Amino acid sequence: MTKREDGGYTFTATPEDFPKKHKAPVINIGIAGTGKFIMTVSSDTTILIWNLKGQVLSTINTNQMNNTHAAISPCSRFVASCGFTPDVKVWEVCFGKKGDFQEVVRAFELKGHSAAVHSFAFSSDSRRMASVSKDGTWKLWDIDVEYKKQQDPYLLRTGRFEEAGTMLCRLALSPDAQVLALASGSSVHLYNTRRGEKEECFERVHGECITDLSFDVTGRFLASCGDRAVRLFHNTPGHRAVVEEMQGHLKRASNDSTRQRLQQQLTQAQEALKSLGALKK
């Protein structure tokens, strides 16, 4: 990436590929939001941490029999993986004050499922995680803990998702962690994480199995991909969650300026639901 005289940027592809280091197929890749490292994960038990020049900084053995998913947290501190074992393992990728790579250390684990974990996701502030397992449940976790003092993540909510017991599932967590999206086969299910209730179900939205789910950065839309299409859905449970939250805050608001701000947010969410024909009477 080079800066032009007019202030814009010119992007040029590097002429060489990264060296072949994985021995099994690569199933996912992630780039840290800080731009300091790239993560690749293969279907065996290997995760590689690279610098942007293609040099391997660290090799992680997940010891999970096989990997099914791995991701970098939005804050770029953590790399997590799940696989055949009933847990999600999380590591911290440590850099010095000058930006130099130091080490990868084990941070914490999400323990509580009784069967293999299909997938997991982070909230945008990296304080919450969600997971879905072959045991037919999904779980929401508070990971804003001092793990260096041996503090474990807190389990906030467990919900049922029977489809996970019989088929591979994909998962996405809204940026504010209020809504969980689960995909099984060609259908999408949306849950309110505060109450653990299913609020929406979009059936047979793709001609083939859904391969990925993702919320946009605002949390207003959910995207799914399968076959050759990407489909966008309105996140109506997210708007309803804002309505519930603002109504609760309004009851406890102590001054007029706070009440005015909360009322404005409440009105915006209600208007969004009304425009979608999803406002509950």
Buried (B, 14 or more C-beta within 10 A) or exposed (E): EEEEEEEEEEEEEEEEEBEEBBEEEBBBBBBBEEEBBBBBBBBBBBBBBBEEEEEEBBEBEBEBEBBBBBBBBBBBBBBBBBBBBBBBBBBBBEBEEEEEBEEBEEBBBBBBBEBBBBBBBBBBEBBBBBBBBBBBBBBBBBBEBEBEEEEEBEEBBEBBBEBBBEEBBBBBBBBBBBBBBBBBBBBBBBBBBBEBEBBBEBEEBBEEBBEBBBBEEEBBBBBBBBBEEEBEBBBBBBBBBBBBBBBEBBEEBEEEEEEEEBBEBBEBBBEBBEEEEBBEE
